Structures are given as C-alpha cells and as structure tokens.
C-alpha cells in the first residue's frame, strides 16, 4: 500500500536526522524548563557527591518521574550521569530518555537518540510519535511515522493511536483513511483503544456519519468510547446530538465518568441551557467528581458564559488548585457580560496567586481596558504581550488595535495595525471601526478604499461601519456607492446592512430611499423600525413615524429607548400632546422612565407641545441630568417666555457643576430675548469666552441682534453685525431684517434683504418680510416689485399651515382651507366669533395684509388664516374648557395674535399657539408674551 505518495520528494532519512520546526512560544518553553521535582533534585545531589550510585533500574525510575512532572533540566543532568556511567546504550534507558525529551518538546534531542540507535526500536519511535502528537505537532508525528515505516517497523495499538491523533490535529482525512487501511490489514480494528481513536479521527475531520458507523461497530464499547464520540460532537457544535448520545449511553447502563460529565457541561454551555447544566452539576457532586479540575473548569466556563457570575465564582473558589484555564474562564465570563472592573480585579488576584497570564487572559483584559477606557493599563498589557513575543499574533494584534481605538488613541492603534505581518478581515474591520467610532469618518472611508484596492474581501460588519461614517458625513453619493457594492457582493438582504442603509439614507435626508429599502426588507427587526422612525421624525414626517409605530406594535415588537425617544421627537415636531402622553405611558410600561435618552425626549416633547408644567415635572423626575437635559428645560422655558425662570435654572445648573455647551448658551440668550432682558443678555454674551470657554458663534450673534432689534436698539444691532469676526450668516441677516420689520426701517430692511437674496435665494420668507416692510409704509409699488422678483425667480411663498391634535389625530389647515370634512361648521364658528369679537372691541388689523384690495376683502382674508381655522375647529371638536393647542409653521401675524386674546376670553379657553419663534399662551384676554414678540 502506497501510504506516503505525497512525501515522494522528501530527503533521504540520513539527511533528515534533525528536522527544523517552528520556534515554540516562550511561555510554552518556560513551563518545562522551570518545573522541578524536589525529590529528584535531592537524589541528583547525592549522585553528584558520590553518595549514591544508581543502577539501570534506578535511572529508569528517575527518568519516568521527570517525564511525569515534565522536568527537563533534571532530566538533562540525569542524561549526563548516564553517559558518564556508560549506560547510554541501554535500550530501556534510551527509550525513557526519548520519552522524556518528546514530552518536554525537546524533539531535537529525542530524534537524535532515535536516529543514533543501532537497531530500530518500536518503543523509541512510538515514544517520539506520541510526543509530537501530545504536543499538538501533528505534522511532526506524521513525518516520524513515515521514517519508522521506511525502516519496516510494524506498529502496535499505541503507535496507531498516536498517528491517528496526529491526523486529527492536521485534519488530514486522506492519510487517516490510509492508516485505517493499515489497521484493518494489521488486525487492530477490534482493539477498543484503536477503535476509539478512529472514531475521534473521523469526527475531527468532520466525517460524523463515518465516525458514528465505526462507533456502532465497536463490539465492547466502554465509557471512553462514548466519551470520544460525544466530546467530538461538542467540539463540532452538535450540542443536542451530544446530549442525546449521553442519554443513550446512560440508558445502555454505562456509568458516566468525570470526562463524560465535563463534555456534557460544555454541551449545555453551547446550548446556553443553565437548567440542564445545573442537573449535570448535581450529577458531578453526587458521583464525587466535583473535585475534578476539568469538570470544575467546564462548570466555571458554563456559568460565566450564561451570565451567572455568582455561581461561576462560587465554583471557581472551590477548585483546590485553579489553573490558567480556570482563571481564563471566569475572567472571560466577566468581560463577556460587561463586568469589566471585576475582570481586572480577578487578573490582579491571579497574578498574586502565582499564575502567569497567557495570551487568552491578556486578550480578555484588553477588552476590559477598552470598555473602561483605561489607557495606561492597556499600554502595560501591550508591553506584557511584547515580552511574550505575541503582539504580532493576528488574534492578539486585533485586540490591541481595538483597545487603543476605544481608548481614543488612534495613532497607537494605527501603528499596531501597520505592524501586523498579515492583516486579515477582522484586523481591517477593527481599525476602520476605530476611526469611525472616534469621529474620523474620512479616514475610515479612506481605509475602506485601501482595503478594497488590496483585494481584501469585506463582510456586513465592514459595510455597516462604512455606512455609519457616510451617515455622519452626510455624503449621499458614497452611501449610494456602498449600497451598490453591497448588492453586487450579495449583502442586499443582510439585516445589518439593510438597517445601516436605512439609517444612512435617512440621515442624508433621502427618506424616500430609506423607505424603499425598509419596504423591500423581508424581515423588519427593531433596529430597522428604529432607523425608519428616526428618519421620519428628523425630517418632518412625524405622522408617518407614528403610523409605523402602530405597525410595529401589530408585529408585537417591543420598543426600546431609542424608538421611544424618536417617537417623542416626532410628537414634539407635530405638537401632538395627547399622543406624546400615550408614549409617556409606554415609557413607564417598558421601564425606560430612568433612561436619560427617553427622559430628555420627554422634557423636550412636553415643552414643544405647549405644556411647560409637564416638561418641568419630567425634568424633576430625571435621575441623571446631563447637559442635554438642562439645555432642553432651559430652552423650553425660554420658548414659553419664562425668561427669568430659565436664567434661574441656568444658575442652578452651574452650581451643580454642569458646564454649558454652545446650545445651552443659545437657549440662555433666547430666554433673555423673549423676555426683553437686554442687560442680562449682554453680560452673558460678553463674558461667554471668559466664563465658559466658548467664543460666540453665528447663533449667539443672531440671538443678540434679534434681541437688540426687538428692544429698539437698532444701532447696537447694526454695530454688532459690523464687529463680527466672520461673515454674517443668513440667521444674522434674518434677525436684522426682522428688526427692520418691527420698526419699519425701510433702508435697513432693504440692506438685510439684499444679503439674504445672495445667501438664500430660494427662501420666500425674505421676500415676504421685505414686502411687509414696504406695505407697512404704503409703498405698494415696491410691494409689487418684490412680487415680480418672486415670480421671475420662481420663488414660491411658503404657505401658512397650522396643525391641531384632536383625539389622537393631527389635522392640518391651510389659509382659506375648505377641504376639511367639517369645514362648514368651522366657518360658521368663525362667523359667530367675528360678531362676538366686534362687540368686544376687536378691529381687524388690515394693514398686515399685503394684497392691494378693498378693506372688506382684506378683513375676509384675515379671518381665514390657517391658525384661526385650527382654533375654530378646536372649539367645535374638543370638550368645553379643554385647552386648544395649535402649531403654525410661520410667525403668527399681529391680527391673529390680537384676535386670540379676544377669543380665549369669549370662549373661556386657554389657547396655546406655537409659531416658528416661540409659544404664546392666551388666557383671560392676554398673552404670556406680554405683546413682546
């Protein structure tokens, strides 16, 4: 039989006396070199002093003891004494020496002794082959077997078992089958020891059917036979099959031993089945195997992986001599379930106990450092790995890259990545993810391009990370390219990629593309619904967001805090107070009441829906208040005209040690603006950099200019524009145009409008405000000129729209709208209110109407403004006494503002109106703004 055809080009045996093997990692050498038996050391001392002259039998016993404890250094000393005493040719001693060197991985010495033997010896060759196999060097074992085969030596059951184990290690089924043939010819197939190894070999080579067939053919199956098969099933991730096999073994009357039960614990770990795992744990205790270190380690691993760390530590503490496997299991379990501080404490205990960490321990520790942002400890671990000569290992290298990335040390992460000898997909994903997570999105995209150029394949993790970066950069064309690449590469239906595409298109303002991908997705999960709802909420399609939430509920998908936060933002944008309250109930129901994201969104929602009291209550219930929480409440108070309260809250925030950001300071200046607090605003604005470390930005200048304009300080407003350290933005010129409208300053209005025509040529608001200024001083020709400019420039005036929520539904009204199913009742109500208001002294402010028509027609047009239609509908559609909450997309006009002061008193209703700038609370004939708006 031609067993070794694939070795035909190898050198002759005499030229291969001492084959070269890859260097063994330092930490592996250390164990065998330093392990010493005190008894052997004492005997060697007696031999050196001449007080004891050992015989051949004595030397054999000493070498057997060295082999058992893997004591290489004493073994070398004994070998020297043997050579001096002339016993080196003794076959029995030589075999013991070969066995010792093989077990201690000193194969050069072992092979030299085998090759120098005057006669081929089966025991010597078997010891060498066994040493290779036991140390995981399958290739070396097969080479040695080939040499033995060339010498014509016949194998015994021990040799066959070692060679089959070597085939299992290298997963070489072809050679394994050839060895199987030799076994059959040699008559060892019926030997239970060989048969068990054959079962393992076929299973390790993924031939489970052949493995089971051979197992079934074993005439006298013992517990070792059963253990061999179901341990292979466990290693092959066939956990249920392994458990079934275990039950079959027990039903056949075979009593399990500690190895059987350890394998079953591992199967329960794979199944994440704690119940069955605890039953096996009970069996271990009952049968007296709980002392067994393998079983103990398996139990620690199981409890740690399922998240039962208390039981994991309890079992761990009962292990008499915890080894590196025990420590690694409990530390890895802590890291897996995000008990990172506990993991690092255990690492410290492990070092103090005298156990040196290996690469698996340090890899777990790196993950803990990454999660906790412990830069210095992470560097120390990196140094330890360098000393172990392990930093170039791909698995370890990725862990180091990940640690540095998550600690924000991108230069270090990149250096480690660049030094990796072989960069696999996991390494590329780690560095790209690191740049993306740290906001270096351009670099993330550049690395992806480099990876693609090098022909490296990518996976869904790569695409999801890149899409996150495109979403952050708002680069639509790159999003489309990545989308095309995902389709081409076979990932169009992958749920991770689909969710990332929805998120990326949504953030790039292409809601239609996001919607199309969402609808095409065969299985929508919570993340895809969250991304789509967020996209709708962010881009003014709140009604669609709420509809999608109803669909999500129909699918019995439980919302998370992010869904709730996005839905609350949708309600805030719609001023959908009632639906916002229902979502508040859902937040309480699902246990998100203490979540800061949901809490902040609640404060924002209630404030924007006109209920500043509810917003204050939600704010007071926050268990943790970040800068977003404070900014939301301060901004809410500012928009509702409670300027003094907003400033008091800001002072409280500073006392509690929370530093403001630029958004908070915009809210503070806005509070001063809405309340006319000029002095306070100037103090905050002028000391902004000194007190808070922020230079005023465009938004802050715009607030101050608007404030000066409303207060009548036009000259200060203009002076501030001229002093700005950068070119004024559209917001700044818009504030100046607004001031010109209030004070009917034609020249200033014209100047501001000219700038805005350049900055925002398509925005109709500039034309409307300029026309208002001209109309306020009866410059009708100029009004006509502005309209002509709009027509020629194809600028469409943004139509006035108002929304009102009634019985969980949001209704929309346009100026002069008659599409509503109750429009007849709405206009009848307006006529009724018109008569009552006239009796109460209301006079329509026709001068705000820009149309050059008769007064009676102007009055009619004023009555049909969208906010008046919404209020009239609220009066007929809501219970008496209930507040009416209306939102308008534009600034409320003076006439509507005046009319609502009359209506709220006539109807005995509170009217809460949210326009583009602020809230107006109309009650008992007055407005909360004090007519300062």
Secondary structure, DSSP 8 states (H G I E B T S, - for coil): --TTGGGTTS--GGG-TT-------HHHHHHHHH---HHHHHHHHHHHHTS----HHHHHHHHHHHHHHT-HHHHHHHHHHHHHHT-TT-HHHHHHHHHHHHHTT-HHHHHHHHHH-SS--HHHHHHHHHHHHHTT-HHHHHHHHHHHHHTT----HHHHHHHHHHHHHHT-HHHHHHHHHHHHHHT-TT-HHHHHHHHHHHHHTT-HHHHHHHHHH-SS--HHHHHHHHHHHHHTT-HHHHHHHHHHHHHTT----HHHHHHHHHHHHHHT-HHHHHHHHHHHHHTT-TT-HHHHHHHHHHHHHTT-HHHHHHHHHH-TT--HHHHHHHHHHHHHTT-HHHHHHHHHHHHHTT----HHHHHHHHHHHHHHT-HHHHHHHHHHHHHTT-TTSHHHHHHHHHHHHHTT-HHHHHHHHHH-SS--HHHHHHHHHHHHHTT-HHHHHHHHHHHHHTT----HHHHHHHHHHHHHHT-HHHHHHHHHHHHHTT-TT-HHHHHHHHHHHHHTT-HHHHHHHHHH-SS--HHHHHHHHHHHHHTT-HHHHHHHHHHHHHTT----HHHHHHHHHHHHHHT-HHHHHHHHHHHHHHT-TT-HHHHHHHHHHHHHTT-HHHHHHHHHT-SS--HHHHHHHHHHHHHTT-HHHHHHHHHHHHHTT----HHHHHHHHHHHHHHT-HHHHHHHHHTHHHHHS----HHHHHHHHHHHHHTT-HHHHHHHHHH-SS---HHHHHHHHHHHHHTT-HHHHHHHHHHHHHH-TT-HHHHHHHHHHHHHTT-HHHHHHHHHHHHHTT------EEEEEETTEEEEEETT---STTHHHHHHHHHHHHHHHHHHT----GGG--S-S-HHHHHHHHHT-HHHHHHHHHHHHS-TT--EEEEESS---HHHHHHHHHHHHHHT--EEEE-SS-EEEEETTEETTTT--
